[in-house]
């Protein structure tokens, strides 16, 4: 016997090694059922399913699957694949069958994934493991399916168990760089533009633009060509899009502005008068034939009808903004809101006057953070502001002085992460926010918040700043780390499953209660807690497995606790010790992943027995005796406690001072060079990694300077190690005096030093720092009554131009340092590819 199933009519289906048989209700014998197979083979029936329409599905060991559509005829026909010219299903083993949702049946095969069958059209599709996608089927051999009471489908393989939410149809993920040939050609989607024809333009990290058709497959592309920058996109970030009424698409890149026709045949560079054509474009807004754009060089406006400046004094307006680094735009009547990396601005389009809005930590109604990532004017005319590190602010009113008053939405209101990246408004008048940990939906009227993460079908957890759009059909699109998230708000339903709450363990006095007592009900006897082991621990759980870490738990011991006591999802324990004697009732409750509590809490009666010393007679005797002794002891006890308190306070002060000194010494040894007191290589590496993360998030550059002392070995060998140490100490002092306070100076070892120049330095800033370092070594260094003369050689590399990792940037700076040393020292060099460098007299940031 290979498999058994009892259907809704009472018929028993039996699969054997030589075929299939059935035993009808009230029948006295089995009836063979023919499973047609080529060559007279006898398929061995293995597994069964009766679907929602009453049809019988049979899986076999080596001959695919069969379907019996009518009980009257009882004829079984093989299931054929419809989407493959060379179907292999008839030669595969089908070891598991399930109906994950009404209208679709899954056939789990041995080694070939899942065959999904549409019950209306009988069309099939394969679901297979994709090694490039973390959320794909873990493996292609399916051993079993299980659909739990919440609707989750559990898939068992040879080496894995995975979970699928069959009821989730609102979210679709299109992954980048998957094994499919028609998928997105990059893993990161930095910009999104839906078009009226149903196609979606996606801006990628360094691979140009992909164009998806309505089915979600790649139908076109605009690829970068660095050799022809005037007629092709650069091999750099695609930051933003804007579409005109005539179908032209404007593309903001990290190296300038481009225009393409509606079909995406070719991209050509667009230049603005007085603007650097390769300056980055981070934000675009097309309004009444005026294209507003911003990047690292302030606000610009281009009249598309005349292809000239739109009449805005760029210099005057830019100098009035809170910052020249423009991140986002939003229109509000006759004004333009401009978000920057350091505050918010309102530009009056008639007078060109600028209102500056900055955060104020002392005011709860002020802007919550300075880095503005996205702006949105909703259907009610309110301004929504997304910030990096402060969540979302909604401009609701102004105070008596005319200052904006914001309503803050962050962690306290339900956000999981306050790095908000993009704001969108759907057709149902909800505002969507992409964050660094999933999506947030906000009701515009009530400001109620709902978060969406992996449990809601979001394998992409982190999204890019400014990457998102709403399609003409009302789909909400967000570009993230790994691909594109598509949300259909009209299909979004709340998680309505109310999980049962069960007791998983009871311990009284540290000893486990027999398992038979765990199935407690209203008629169960009370749990008795004896005085010799007066402790009670009850472990309980809410059986919602969709996101168990988000389930909530609480308990209350009626007669002891004043209210409900919250318990962590990782512990789920109600614990009590030394309970007073009496009758109690322990109430336990749990919630689903959305925090909706079960309708009725689980209740457990508790009886705590008194110890001999807790009886009434004993307490009366103790009270009488105690009153006679208390008065005499109070004074003695008071004196003793005061003396003990003084001794204890003295010991605490002494011990605290010792611990603080030990901590300081350990940190000094671990992170600082003992000779020069500069950060050592370990601390330099940590500073470097943090700077790379910040630079990538804020698309900034920074510079690495490697410094080597000339003739140090000669001085060290001729005058001794004391002279060498004195020279290193003096070099550290001069380096710190030559750089900016915000720059990090470290000693990497020997006579090698390094400087990190952060915060997007200009080439002139770096040149000035290098010049000051060279000049600082002109004066000789006094050593042991004499003086020695040394100089410095410097190699310079810039992130990310000369390397996007610690190793790559360090190698680039080291090559430049080598060139400076080979040229005689006492000078500096920029890194340039082909193992060459640029002299300090002819360098510019970005060369190479």
N, C-alpha and C positions, 0 to 999 in steps of 0.2 A: 504494500500500500504506500503510494507516494503522496497522496493528498486527499483531504476530505472537506466537504462543505455541505451544510444544511441550509437550503434556500428558504425564502419567505412562505412558500407553499408546503413546506415539510418534506420536500424531495431531498434525498441524500445523494450527493455526487461523490463518486469514488474514483480516484486516479490510481492506476496500477502501472507496472512496468510494461504491460502489454496493451494499454489502451484506457478507455473510459467507460464507466458504467454508472447507472443511476437506479435508485430505489425510490419509487414514488410512495407517497403517503398511503397507508393501508394496503399497499401491494405486498404480495407474498414472495416476489423474486426480483432479482436484478435484471435490468435491460441494458444490453451493450449499446454504446453510442459510437458511431463511426467518426473517426478523425481522419479525413482524406489526406494522404501524403503520397508523393511520387514514388514509383518503384515498389508499391505495395508495402511500404514500411509502416510499422505500428508505433505512432508517437506515444511516448509515455507521459500521461497527464501528471502535472506536478503541483500546480497551484490554481486557485479559483477566485472568482469575484462575481457577485451579483450586483450589477450597477443600479443606479437610481431609477432606471426605466425597466428593471426586471430582467434584463438580458444577462446571459451567463457567459463569462470569459474564462477560458482555460489556457493556462501556460504549460508548455511541455518541456521536456529535458533537452531536446536537440532540434525540435521542429517548429519553433516559434510559438504563436498564439492562435487560438481558435475562438470563434464567437457563435453562440446559439441565440438567435434573435427571437425565435418563436418557440414557446413551450409545446405548441400544438404539433408543429412539424418535427421539432427536435433535431433539425439538421444543423450540423456544425460546419462552418466555412473558415478557411484560414484568413487571418488578418494580413493584409498586404500594405506595404509602404507605398505612399503616393508621391513623395517628394524626392524619390531617388530612382534613377534609371536602372540601377543594379541593386535591387532589394536583397538584403542578406537576412532579413528577419526570419524567413522560413527555415534557415539553417542555424539559428541561435537558440540558446536555452533561455526560457522566460521563467524566472524563479520567484517573481513577486508581481502582484497586480493590485492597483488601488485606484479609487476615484477621488483625486484630491479636491475637486470642486465639481458641482453638477455640470455635466456637459463635456467632461474630459476624463479619459482613462489613461493611466500610466502603466506601461509594460516594462518591468525591470529585467534587463537581460544580463547574461553572464559575459562581461567583457566589452559590451558595446553600448553601455549607458542606458538611457530611458527612451522608449518610443512613446510619445504623447499622441493620443488619438482623439480628434474632435468628434464627439458623438453625433453632431448634426450633419457634418459634411463627410465624416470618416477620413478627413485629411490627417496626415501624420507629420511629425517632426521629431528630430533626434535631440536629446539633451545629453551632452557629453562633458567629460572633464576637460577643462582648458587650463593648462599649467600656468598661463600668464594671468589668470584671473583668480584672486583669492576667494571670491564668492561663487565660483562655479561648482559643479558636482565634484566632490573630492576624488572619486574614482569611478570607473565604468562598470565594475561588477556589482550588481545589486542583489543582495541576499533577502531583504525583507522590507516591507513598508508597514508603517503604523500611523494611523490617524487618531490623535487623541481628542478628548472631548472639547478642547478649545478650537479645534480645526487645524492645528499644526500637523504637518506630515513629517514623520521621522523616517529617514532613509538609512538603511543599514548596509554597509559594504563589507569587504573582507577586513579592512583595516580602519574603518571610520564609521562614525554616526553623524549625520548632518540633519538639518532641520529646514523645512520650507513652509512659509506662511501662504497657504493657498488662497486665503481671503484677501490678500493684499494685491489689489489691481491698480492702485493709484500712483505707484512709483515705478518708473522704468529707469534703468541705468545702462548707458552706452559707454562701454569701457574703451579706453585708448590703448593702442599698441597690443591688442589681443592677437590670438593666433588666426583670427578671421581676416581674410584678405581685404574685405570691404569695411573693416572697422576704422575707428579714428587712428590716424597715423602717429599720434603722440600721446603720452600718458597724462599730460596736463592741459586743461582747457582754460585759457586765460581770458577769453572774451567770447560772447555769444550774441548772434544776431539772427532772429527768425525772420523769414521773408514771407510776403503775401502768397507766394506760390507753394508754400508748405515746406520749402527747403530751409535748412538751418546752417548758417555760417559759423564756424568755430575757429577762433584764434588760438594758436598753439604756442608752446614755449619757443621752439627754434625751428619749426618745420612749416612755417607759413600758415596757410588757411586750408581747412577741410570743409567741404560742402556736403551736407547730408540730405538725402531725399526724404520724403514723408515717411518712408518705411524705416528710417534710421540707418541706412547703409550709405557709405561714402560714394557720392555721385560725381564729385569734382574736387579740384584743389587749386590753390595758388602756392606754388613752391618757391622758396627763396633762391636767389642767384646772386651771391655777393659780387660776382664779376660784372654785373650790369645793374647797379643800384638805382638807376633812373627809371628802369622799365621792369623791375622785379623786386619783390619784397626782400628785406635783409634777413639774414639768418640770426634772428634775435626775437625777443618777446613781441607777440601781437597783443596789445593792451586793451584796445577798445574799437568799436564800430559806430558808424552813423550812416543812415540810408536817406537819400534824397528822394523827392517825389518822382523824378525821372528815372529812378532805378539805380543810379550810381551809388556805390558803397564806398564810404571813406573809412580808411583803416589807419588807426593810430598805432605806431610801432615804437620800439625803443630807439629807432634810428630815423625818425621822421614820419611825415604824413603821406599816405598813398591813396589813390583813387582807382576803383575797378568798376567795370560795367556790371550789369545785373546778372550776367551769366558767369562771371568770374573767369573771363578769358585771360586778362592781363592786368597787372597792377602798375601804375605809373606814379612817380613821385609828384607831390603837390608842394610848391614852395610859396611862402608868404613873404611879402616885402619886409626886409630888415631882420627876418628870423633865420637862425641857423637851420639849414635844410635837414641836418642829421640830429637836431635836438629831439629828445624823446617826447612823445605825445601820450599822456596818461588818461586824458578825459576828453570826450567829444560830445557836443550837443548841437543838433541842427534845428534851427528855429527861424521860420520866415525867411528862408534863403540866406540866413546868416549862420555860419559854422563857427561855433565857439570851441576853442581848444585850449588845453593847458597841459603843461609838463613841468619840467624843472625850471623853466624860465618865465613863469608868470602867465597872465591871461592874454589870449590873442583872439581876434575875430576876423573872419573872412567873409565878404559879401560874394556869394557864389554866382549871383546874377551878373556881377561886374568883375569878378575875380580880382578884387582889390580889398584893401583894409576897409572894415565895416564902419569906420567913423569913430572908433573908440581909441582914445589916447592910451596906447599900450603902456608906455612908461609911467604915465601919471596914475593909471588904475593899479598897475602891478605894485608900484611903490606904496600904495595905500592899503594893500592886502596884508593880512596877518602873516603870510608866508608866500613865497614865489612858487612853491611846489604845489601845483594844482592837482587834485585827485578826483573831483566830481562836480557836477552841475545839477541845478534844478530851477525851473521857471516858476515864478509866482506873480501873476499879473504883470505889472510893468517893471518887475525886478528880476534879477538873476542871482540865485544863491550859488556861492562858490565855496567848495570845501577844499581845504589844504591839509598839509601834514602838521599844521600848527594853528588850528582854529578855523572858524566859519566866518564868511563874509556875505553881505547883502549889497549888491550893486544896483543902484537906481539907474535904469537904462535911459532915462531922460536927462538927468543932471549929472550922471556918472559919479555921484557921491557914493562912498563906501562906508557901510556900517560893519564894524569889526566885533565878532563875538568870540570870547575866549572862556575857557573853563575857570571855575572858581571853587576850590575844594571846600571853602567855608559855607557855600550856599547850596542847599539841596535842590534848588530849581535852576541852577546854572548848567551850562554845557558840561557833560560828565567827563570828557576826555578831549585832547587837542587834535589827535590824528583822525581826521574825517575820512571815512572810506566810501560812503555812499550817501546820496540825498534823494528824497522822494517827496513830491507833493501829492497827497492822496485826493480822493474824490470830494472830500470836504474842504479842500484847500489848505489843510494843515501840512506843515513841513515835518518830515521824519528825517532824523540824522543818525546814521550808523557810525560808530566810532570803534577804533582799535583799542580794546582794553576797557571800554566803558559801556558796552552794550548799545542800546538805542535810546535816543531822546526824541520826544514829541513836543513840538512848539505849540503850546496851548493858548498862551496869552502874553501880554506885556504888563509890567508893573507900572506904577505911577510915573516913574522916570522914563518909561518907554523901553526898558530893558527886557529882552526875551525871557519868558518863564517856561522851562521845559519840564515835562513829566518823564522821569527816568524809568527805563525797563532794563533790568539786569538780573544778576544772580538771585537777589532777594525776591524778584517777581516771577521767577521760574526759568530763567536762562540757565543752561548748563555751562556755557562758555561766553565770556563778554567780548571776545574778538569778533565783532560783527563785520561782515565783508560786503554784502550786497543787499539792497532793499528792492522788493518788487510788490506790486499790488495786483491781485487776481480779479477775476470778473465777479466774484462773490463778495468783494470789498473786504478782503483780508490782506494784511501786509505780511509778506514772507521775508525772512532774514536768513541768509547763509552765515554760518559761524565756523570756527575751527573745530567744532564738535557737533556736527549735524545741522539740521534746519529748525527754524522756529516760525510758527504761524501765530499771528496776532490779530484778534478781532478788532476792527477799527472802532467799533462802538463801545465795547466793554473793556478793551485792552486785555482780554483774557488770552493767556499764552498756552500754546501746545507745542511741545518739543517733538522732533522726529529724529530718530537715530537708527542704528542697525536693526533693532527689533521691528521698526516700521518699514524695513526694506531699503535702507540706505547703507550700502557697503562703502560708499564714499563718505568719509567723516569730516574732511577738512576741505574748505573751498577758498578760491582766490578772490582777492579784493577786486570789486567792480565787475566780476564775471557773472552775468545773469541777464535774463530778459523774459518777457511774457509773449507767447506766440499768439497769432490772430485767433487760434482756436481756444485760447485761455489756458494753455499749458504753461506751467512755471518752470523755467529752465535755469539751472545753475551749473557753472563750470567749476570743477574741483580737481583735487589731486588724484588723478587716475582716470578721469573721464567726465561724462556729462550726466547730471541727474535731471530727469523729466518727471514733474509732478502734475497729475491731473486732479485739481482740487475738487471737481464735482464727484469724483469717485472715492474721495477720502471719507472713511467711516471711523468712528471711535472704536477702541478696543473694548467690546462689551462683555467679554468673558468674565464671569465672576467665579474665581477658583474656590474650591472647597478648602477649608482650613482643617488640618489634621495634626494630631499629636504624634511625634516621631520618637520621643524618649521621655521617660519620667524617672527621676532618681530621688529617693527619700533617704536622708542620712548618708548620701554618697553611694547607695546601692540601687541598682536598676530594678524597676518594678517589672514583674513578669509580663511578657508581651500581651497576654490575654487582657490585661487591664488597659491597654492603649486604645481599644475600641470603645471609648467611653460614650455613653448616651445619657439621656435624661433620667433613666431608671437605674443607672449604675450606682453602686454604693460609694460613699465618700472615701477619698484617699486619706488614710490615717497616718498622721505624723506623730511618732512616739517621742517622748521627752529625751530619750537617750540619743536620738539622732535628729535633732530639730533643724533640719534643712530640707528644702524642697527646690528642685530644679525641673522645669518642664520645657522641653524643646518642641517647637511647633513650626508648621510651614504652610504657606499658601501655594497650592499646586498650579501656579501659572509659570510655565517654563519658557515663555517667549522672551522674557528679559528678566530673569529672577533677581538680578542685582538691583532692579528698580522696584521690586515689591516692597510694600511697607508693612510693618508689624507693630502691634501694641498689645498690652495686657493690663489687666486691672484685678487686683485681689479685693473683692467686695468685702467690706468690713475692716480693711487695713489701708488700702490706697485711696487717696482723695479723688484721683482721676486716672485717666489712661496714662500708661507709661510706655514710651516709644522704645522699640528694640531694633538694633541694626539688622539689616538683611543678611549679613554674614554670620550672625550668631543666633537670632530668633529664640532667645532664652528668657523665660520668666523665672527668676531665682530669688529665694527668700531664705534667711537664716534667723534662728531665735525668734520665731513667731510667738506671740502671746497665745495662751490656750484659748480655744473657741472654735466656732463654726464659721467657715469662710466659703466663698465661691469664687473660683478663678475664671475670669473671662478672657478669652483669646480671640484676636481678630487679625485678619490679613487682608491685603489688597492685591489687585492686579497690577500690571506694570505701569498703568496710568494713575495709580493711587486711588482707585475706586474700591472702597471697602466691601467686603462680603456683607450680604444683607443681615445675617444673623451670626453673632459671635458664638464661638464654642465655649461651653460652660462646664466647669469641673468642680464638684463639691470637695471641700477640704475640711478635715477634722484634726485639730491640733490638741493632743492630750497634755494635761498639766504634769509637771514634775512635782515631787513631794514638797519642794520648797516653794512651789507656786500655789499651794492650797491656801484656803482662807485662814485656817487656824494658825498655820505657820507664819503667815504674814502678820497676824495680830501680835504674836509673840515677838517677832523680830522688831516690829514697830516700837513696842514698849521698851525692849532692851536698848534699841538703838537711840531712842530719845535721851536715855541717861548717859550714853557715851559720846554722843555727837558734840555736846557743848564743850566737853573736855578736849576733844580731839581737834576742834576747829582751829584753836589758836596754834597748837603744835603744827598742825598741817599747813596752816597759812605761812608760818615762819619757814618751815622746810621748803615749801613750794617757791617762796620768794628767793631763798638762797639757791635752790636748784635752777630757778629760771635765770638768775644772774650768771651762774656757771655755764649753763647751756647757751645763753646768748653770746658769752665770750668765746666758747668753743666754735659756735656757728660762724662768728665773724672771722676767727682765725682760719678755720677750714675753708671758708669761702674765698678768702684772700689767697690761700695756697692754691686752690683749684683754678682761680682766674689766672694766676701767674703761670701755672703749669700749662693751661690752655693757650696762653699767649706764646709761651716758649715753643710749644708743639707747632702752632700755626707758623711761627717765624721760621722754624727749621724746615717745615714741609714746603713752604711756598716762597721763601726769600733766600737769596744768596747771602751766606754768612759773612762774606768779605765786604761786599759793596752795599748790602741791605736793599739791593734791587730785587724785583721779582725774578725767580729762577725759571728754568725751562718748563717745569711743570705748570707753574701759574701762568706763564706766557702762553702755553698750549691751551689752557682753559679759557683765557681771555680771547685768544684767536678764534676758537670755536664759537663762543658766544657772539663775537663780532660778525662771523660769517652768517649765523642764523639771523641776526638783526639786519644785516645788509641785504640778505635775500628777501626778507619780509618787506623791507622798505625800499627795495631796488636802489640801494646806495652802493657807493664804492668806498674802499679804504686802501691805504698803502702800507706796505711792509718794507722797512729799511733794515738791511743787514749791515753791520758796522764791524770793521776789523781794524785793530790798532797796528799801524806800520812800525816795523823794527822792534816789536815787543819782545820777540825771542832773543834778539841781540842784546837788548837792555837787560832782560832777565838773566841771560847767561853771563854777561860781563859784570853786572853789578849785584847779582844775587837775587834770591826770591823776595827779600824784603823790599828791594827797589821795585821789582815787578808788581808786588801787591800794592805798594804806594801809588804806582802809575795807574793800576786798575781802579783804585778808590777815587783818584782824582778824575779819571775818565768818566766814571759814573756820575760824579758831581757835575762835570761840564756838560754831559749829555742831557741830564735833567734840566739844566739851565737853558739849553739850546732849543728844546722842544716846547710844545704847548702843554698847558696843564692837563688837557683832555687826552693827551697821547700817552701810550703805555711804553715805558722803557724797561728792558729786561736784559739780564746777563745770561746768555745761553751756555757759557762755558769758556774757560781759557780767556782769551782776549776778544771773544766774539760777543757782540751786543746786538740787540734788535729793538726797533721802534715801530709800534702800530699807530698809524696816523688815521684816525677815524672821522666819521661824520662828513662823508662826501667831499674830501679836500680837492681844491682846484690844483692844477699843475703848478701854478705860481706859489701856492702855499707849500707844496712839497719841496719845490726848488729853494724856497726861502729857508725852510728847516734844514735842508742839506747844507746850504751855504753857511748857516749859523753853526752847524756842527763842525764843518771844516775850519771855520774861523776860530772856534773855541779852543782848538789845539795849537794855535800859533804860539801862545806863551809857553815857555818851558815849564816842566814840572819839577819842583824842589824835592830832592831825594837825598837824605843822609848828609846834609851840608853841601851838596852839589845840586846840579840841575841837569835834567835829561830832556831831550827834544823828541817828541813823537808826533805823529799825525794820524788821520783816520781815512780809511777807504770805505765807500758806501755803495751798496747795490740796492736799487729801488725796483719793486714790482707792485702792480695795482690789481686789486680784486674787483670784478672777475676777469678783467681783460687779459691778465697774464697768468691766471690760474684760479679755479673755482674751489680748490681744496687746499688744506694746509700743506700737503706735500708738494703739490704743483706750484703754489705761490712761493713756497720756500725755495724750491729749485730754481725758479725764475729769478728771484732776488739773489740767490747764490751765484748764478751765472753772471748777473750784472756786477756783483762784487768782484768776481774773478777778473772781469774786464777792467775794472778800476784798479785792481792790484797790478795787473799786467801792464797797465799804462803808467806805472810808476808810483801809484798811491797818492795820498793827499788830494783826492778828488772823488767824484761820484758818477755813477752811470745808471741810466734807465735800462730796464730789460727790453730786449727786442728779440723776436723769433729768429731762427737760424743761428742760435747761440751767439748773437751779436748784441750790442747794447748801444744806447744813444747817449751821446755826451751831454754833460750838464749844460753846455751852452746852447744846445739845439733840441732839447727835449720838450715834450708836451704830453699832458695826461691822455692816455689812450693810445699812444704810439705803439706799434707792434701788434 
